[in-house]
Amino acid sequence: MFDLPHNFGDYTLVAFIGRTRGGILYQAIQQGMDRSVFLELLDPDNPEGVGVEDFLMKARTRAAINAPVLGTVYEASQAQGYWFVTSEQLGGSSLQSMLDRGQTLSMKDLLKVIETVGNVCGRYERLRTAFNIMEPRHIFLDDKSAVRLMNTAVPGDFHEETSRDQMKRLGIDLPPLVTPDVPGTTRMRTLLEWMREGRKADAMGPGYGAGCCGSRTAGAFPSGYHPPLYRPRGIPRKSRKKAALGRNGPAGRGDSRGCRSSFIPPGEGNRIPSPCSGS
């Protein structure tokens, strides 16, 4: 729409990011605050037929959700005859940019992505807030392994199948980011395959659910989905052994050889070894 860079009120549009439903997304600099932001501009000729009220209602819906992992909505206003909404530009790199570079992630970072997206889906569910499925361009990871998400809440009725579709979408998007031939690779690929198939926790066998993941994540995931068990180094051996026992018995072998982590996806009656085994 504009030749870049373009002065736009208190903002300077510096880069085109992509199209949204009814709008165009730019990276911009807010001159008065000297900060980089996302600026979504309502395209008056958008093919979706999104009007001003719909555009502003979407901004209000997102601004009403307070979650530290979600980008903050700053303002909705008008400049040069165009309506726009600005929001926080998230730090780090998007998963889409990593995919474009052919980058891969550690098992720990992949689990963090799955956990964070699942927690946000759980929040949307509890609030009964509709949302658009998050794509790799909406998910950001920084050099400290902190995951943050662009807010995709939208006005309208909440549908539980959106959460299931979201986890299926992750199962489709994440495999190229899996580092090959390292401890945990096989189990991560298996988990992503199960996610693509839309399996629920209660259908995945013993040892998979909020009970095996600790109180920090219990109950925070969309219906039927919970993060896999991840045991970082430093947990005493007895605690690791206890953590490996789900409500229904052993979920996998303890991390008894000082391995960095033990990732145990579900399986009907399976005893899945630690990544130390190299599988």
C-alpha positions as a Python dict, from the first residue, in 0.01 Angstrom:
ca = {
    (1, 'M'): (0, 0, 0),
    (2, 'F'): (285, 239, 89),
    (3, 'D'): (641, 279, -30),
    (4, 'L'): (862, 208, 272),
    (5, 'P'): (977, 367, 490),
    (6, 'H'): (661, 576, 527),
    (7, 'N'): (575, 836, 793),
    (8, 'F'): (233, 753, 935),
    (9, 'G'): (127, 987, 1217),
    (10, 'D'): (355, 919, 1514),
    (11, 'Y'): (483, 604, 1341),
    (12, 'T'): (727, 519, 1068),
    (13, 'L'): (637, 207, 874),
    (14, 'V'): (965, 27, 809),
    (15, 'A'): (882, -327, 690),
    (16, 'F'): (591, -520, 542),
    (17, 'I'): (519, -839, 741),
    (18, 'G'): (212, -981, 572),
    (19, 'R'): (-162, -963, 524),
    (20, 'T'): (-419, -1033, 793),
    (21, 'R'): (-792, -1085, 764),
    (22, 'G'): (-901, -738, 653),
    (23, 'G'): (-567, -570, 706),
    (24, 'I'): (-197, -533, 639),
    (25, 'L'): (65, -592, 907),
    (26, 'Y'): (378, -376, 927),
    (27, 'Q'): (676, -340, 1152),
    (28, 'A'): (683, 23, 1262),
    (29, 'I'): (874, 261, 1487),
    (30, 'Q'): (668, 470, 1727),
    (31, 'Q'): (862, 797, 1727),
    (32, 'G'): (722, 943, 2049),
    (33, 'M'): (806, 632, 2252),
    (34, 'D'): (1113, 531, 2048),
    (35, 'R'): (1001, 169, 2029),
    (36, 'S'): (941, -90, 1761),
    (37, 'V'): (581, -216, 1729),
    (38, 'F'): (353, -421, 1510),
    (39, 'L'): (106, -198, 1325),
    (40, 'E'): (-198, -352, 1161),
    (41, 'L'): (-366, -125, 909),
    (42, 'L'): (-727, -176, 804),
    (43, 'D'): (-735, -209, 427),
    (44, 'P'): (-1050, -22, 318),
    (45, 'D'): (-1069, -242, 7),
    (46, 'N'): (-1004, -572, 186),
    (47, 'P'): (-1160, -871, 8),
    (48, 'E'): (-1293, -1014, 334),
    (49, 'G'): (-1529, -720, 379),
    (50, 'V'): (-1401, -637, 730),
    (51, 'G'): (-1537, -300, 838),
    (52, 'V'): (-1415, -49, 1095),
    (53, 'E'): (-1635, -179, 1377),
    (54, 'D'): (-1522, -539, 1322),
    (55, 'F'): (-1161, -426, 1307),
    (56, 'L'): (-1187, -232, 1633),
    (57, 'M'): (-1385, -508, 1806),
    (58, 'K'): (-1101, -751, 1734),
    (59, 'A'): (-857, -507, 1897),
    (60, 'R'): (-1083, -471, 2203),
    (61, 'T'): (-1117, -849, 2235),
    (62, 'R'): (-740, -892, 2236),
    (63, 'A'): (-678, -602, 2472),
    (64, 'A'): (-918, -759, 2725),
    (65, 'I'): (-697, -1070, 2764),
    (66, 'N'): (-415, -1020, 3013),
    (67, 'A'): (-146, -1286, 2979),
    (68, 'P'): (230, -1223, 3005),
    (69, 'V'): (309, -1456, 2714),
    (70, 'L'): (78, -1266, 2478),
    (71, 'G'): (178, -948, 2300),
    (72, 'T'): (20, -634, 2447),
    (73, 'V'): (-226, -424, 2243),
    (74, 'Y'): (-116, -60, 2265),
    (75, 'E'): (-373, 153, 2084),
    (76, 'A'): (-638, 172, 1815),
    (77, 'S'): (-652, 501, 1630),
    (78, 'Q'): (-669, 675, 1293),
    (79, 'A'): (-407, 850, 1079),
    (80, 'Q'): (-408, 977, 722),
    (81, 'G'): (-763, 848, 684),
    (82, 'Y'): (-676, 489, 783),
    (83, 'W'): (-770, 296, 1097),
    (84, 'F'): (-489, 104, 1261),
    (85, 'V'): (-403, -96, 1573),
    (86, 'T'): (-57, -121, 1728),
    (87, 'S'): (75, -398, 1951),
    (88, 'E'): (395, -510, 2114),
    (89, 'Q'): (666, -636, 1883),
    (90, 'L'): (777, -962, 2039),
    (91, 'G'): (1143, -1030, 2104),
    (92, 'G'): (1345, -1310, 1954),
    (93, 'S'): (1266, -1482, 1625),
    (94, 'S'): (942, -1627, 1495),
    (95, 'L'): (926, -1997, 1424),
    (96, 'Q'): (852, -1902, 1064),
    (97, 'S'): (1184, -1720, 1032),
    (98, 'M'): (1358, -2024, 1184),
    (99, 'L'): (1187, -2251, 933),
    (100, 'D'): (1293, -2021, 651),
    (101, 'R'): (1656, -2043, 771),
    (102, 'G'): (1645, -2420, 811),
    (103, 'Q'): (1714, -2387, 1184),
    (104, 'T'): (1633, -2662, 1433),
    (105, 'L'): (1553, -2643, 1805),
    (106, 'S'): (1649, -2839, 2113),
    (107, 'M'): (1398, -3082, 2263),
    (108, 'K'): (1365, -2847, 2560),
    (109, 'D'): (1270, -2552, 2338),
    (110, 'L'): (1021, -2759, 2138),
    (111, 'L'): (855, -2876, 2459),
    (112, 'K'): (841, -2516, 2577),
    (113, 'V'): (664, -2415, 2255),
    (114, 'I'): (408, -2695, 2291),
    (115, 'E'): (354, -2613, 2657),
    (116, 'T'): (313, -2238, 2599),
    (117, 'V'): (70, -2275, 2309),
    (118, 'G'): (-127, -2533, 2508),
    (119, 'N'): (-148, -2304, 2809),
    (120, 'V'): (-278, -2017, 2596),
    (121, 'C'): (-536, -2246, 2436),
    (122, 'G'): (-640, -2343, 2788),
    (123, 'R'): (-678, -1976, 2882),
    (124, 'Y'): (-891, -1908, 2575),
    (125, 'E'): (-1106, -2208, 2669),
    (126, 'R'): (-1159, -2093, 3026),
    (127, 'L'): (-1252, -1743, 2906),
    (128, 'R'): (-1470, -1892, 2628),
    (129, 'T'): (-1287, -1663, 2385),
    (130, 'A'): (-1273, -1747, 2016),
    (131, 'F'): (-930, -1739, 1854),
    (132, 'N'): (-759, -1796, 1523),
    (133, 'I'): (-517, -2087, 1502),
    (134, 'M'): (-160, -1979, 1571),
    (135, 'E'): (84, -2035, 1287),
    (136, 'P'): (467, -2033, 1302),
    (137, 'R'): (467, -1658, 1231),
    (138, 'H'): (272, -1601, 1555),
    (139, 'I'): (516, -1790, 1782),
    (140, 'F'): (841, -1627, 1899),
    (141, 'L'): (1140, -1774, 2081),
    (142, 'D'): (1428, -1568, 2219),
    (143, 'D'): (1788, -1663, 2301),
    (144, 'K'): (1688, -1739, 2660),
    (145, 'S'): (1429, -1995, 2547),
    (146, 'A'): (1137, -1769, 2643),
    (147, 'V'): (831, -1831, 2423),
    (148, 'R'): (581, -1556, 2351),
    (149, 'L'): (281, -1547, 2121),
    (150, 'M'): (95, -1295, 1914),
    (151, 'N'): (-259, -1260, 2042),
    (152, 'T'): (-500, -1426, 1798),
    (153, 'A'): (-824, -1380, 1995),
    (154, 'V'): (-1122, -1273, 1785),
    (155, 'P'): (-1483, -1176, 1852),
    (156, 'G'): (-1737, -1452, 1821),
    (157, 'D'): (-1840, -1780, 1976),
    (158, 'F'): (-1578, -2012, 2122),
    (159, 'H'): (-1553, -2361, 1970),
    (160, 'E'): (-1366, -2636, 2152),
    (161, 'E'): (-1252, -2797, 1829),
    (162, 'T'): (-1032, -2492, 1764),
    (163, 'S'): (-804, -2601, 2049),
    (164, 'R'): (-776, -2951, 1906),
    (165, 'D'): (-710, -2807, 1560),
    (166, 'Q'): (-441, -2587, 1711),
    (167, 'M'): (-253, -2883, 1856),
    (168, 'K'): (-289, -3069, 1526),
    (169, 'R'): (-144, -2766, 1351),
    (170, 'L'): (157, -2770, 1584),
    (171, 'G'): (205, -3137, 1501),
    (172, 'I'): (224, -3036, 1134),
    (173, 'D'): (442, -2726, 1175),
    (174, 'L'): (705, -2841, 1425),
    (175, 'P'): (867, -3154, 1265),
    (176, 'P'): (1112, -2953, 1048),
    (177, 'L'): (1237, -2785, 1368),
    (178, 'V'): (1325, -3117, 1536),
    (179, 'T'): (1701, -3166, 1561),
    (180, 'P'): (1784, -3505, 1406),
    (181, 'D'): (1989, -3779, 1569),
    (182, 'V'): (2002, -3644, 1925),
    (183, 'P'): (1858, -3795, 2245),
    (184, 'G'): (1481, -3750, 2240),
    (185, 'T'): (1443, -3708, 1862),
    (186, 'T'): (1241, -4027, 1813),
    (187, 'R'): (1007, -3956, 2102),
    (188, 'M'): (952, -3597, 1994),
    (189, 'R'): (861, -3710, 1643),
    (190, 'T'): (626, -3968, 1791),
    (191, 'L'): (456, -3704, 2005),
    (192, 'L'): (412, -3474, 1704),
    (193, 'E'): (266, -3761, 1504),
    (194, 'W'): (12, -3825, 1780),
    (195, 'M'): (-71, -3455, 1786),
    (196, 'R'): (-131, -3458, 1410),
    (197, 'E'): (-366, -3752, 1460),
    (198, 'G'): (-557, -3556, 1724),
    (199, 'R'): (-519, -3812, 2000),
    (200, 'K'): (-648, -3707, 2341),
    (201, 'A'): (-468, -3762, 2668),
    (202, 'D'): (-734, -4002, 2795),
    (203, 'A'): (-684, -4217, 2484),
    (204, 'M'): (-306, -4220, 2504),
    (205, 'G'): (-262, -4463, 2788),
    (206, 'P'): (-130, -4431, 3142),
    (207, 'G'): (130, -4180, 3248),
    (208, 'Y'): (16, -3898, 3017),
    (209, 'G'): (-183, -3610, 3156),
    (210, 'A'): (-171, -3324, 3402),
    (211, 'G'): (-88, -3562, 3686),
    (212, 'C'): (248, -3655, 3536),
    (213, 'C'): (344, -3302, 3443),
    (214, 'G'): (342, -3129, 3780),
    (215, 'S'): (113, -2868, 3930),
    (216, 'R'): (265, -2590, 3718),
    (217, 'T'): (89, -2712, 3408),
    (218, 'A'): (-193, -2921, 3547),
    (219, 'G'): (-531, -2819, 3409),
    (220, 'A'): (-382, -2545, 3193),
    (221, 'F'): (-406, -2722, 2857),
    (222, 'P'): (-689, -2744, 2607),
    (223, 'S'): (-929, -3031, 2652),
    (224, 'G'): (-747, -3363, 2629),
    (225, 'Y'): (-399, -3217, 2582),
    (226, 'H'): (-114, -3186, 2828),
    (227, 'P'): (261, -3136, 2792),
    (228, 'P'): (497, -3431, 2791),
    (229, 'L'): (701, -3502, 3100),
    (230, 'Y'): (1033, -3320, 3099),
    (231, 'R'): (1279, -3370, 3381),
    (232, 'P'): (1574, -3129, 3376),
    (233, 'R'): (1910, -3212, 3522),
    (234, 'G'): (1949, -3137, 3890),
    (235, 'I'): (1644, -3317, 4025),
    (236, 'P'): (1757, -3572, 4287),
    (237, 'R'): (1746, -3932, 4172),
    (238, 'K'): (1468, -4026, 4414),
    (239, 'S'): (1257, -3736, 4291),
    (240, 'R'): (1318, -3840, 3931),
    (241, 'K'): (1204, -4190, 4009),
    (242, 'K'): (893, -4057, 4180),
    (243, 'A'): (824, -3820, 3891),
    (244, 'A'): (834, -4112, 3648),
    (245, 'L'): (534, -4270, 3821),
    (246, 'G'): (201, -4146, 3692),
    (247, 'R'): (-131, -4204, 3857),
    (248, 'N'): (-159, -4544, 3691),
    (249, 'G'): (193, -4673, 3748),
    (250, 'P'): (524, -4636, 3568),
    (251, 'A'): (524, -4402, 3270),
    (252, 'G'): (887, -4473, 3184),
    (253, 'R'): (1225, -4550, 3329),
    (254, 'G'): (1396, -4312, 3564),
    (255, 'D'): (1674, -4084, 3448),
    (256, 'S'): (1932, -4276, 3646),
    (257, 'R'): (2242, -4210, 3438),
    (258, 'G'): (2269, -3834, 3467),
    (259, 'C'): (2111, -3766, 3129),
    (260, 'R'): (2019, -3404, 3067),
    (261, 'S'): (1649, -3481, 3038),
    (262, 'S'): (1397, -3757, 3008),
    (263, 'F'): (1106, -3704, 2774),
    (264, 'I'): (823, -3953, 2813),
    (265, 'P'): (536, -3934, 2565),
    (266, 'P'): (230, -4153, 2618),
    (267, 'G'): (180, -4505, 2504),
    (268, 'E'): (-70, -4776, 2593),
    (269, 'G'): (126, -4999, 2830),
    (270, 'N'): (461, -4869, 2703),
    (271, 'R'): (771, -4830, 2914),
    (272, 'I'): (968, -4572, 2720),
    (273, 'P'): (1340, -4539, 2796),
    (274, 'S'): (1526, -4221, 2877),
    (275, 'P'): (1690, -4026, 2591),
    (276, 'C'): (2016, -4161, 2733),
    (277, 'S'): (1936, -4477, 2541),
    (278, 'G'): (1978, -4282, 2218),
    (279, 'S'): (1649, -4393, 2065),
}
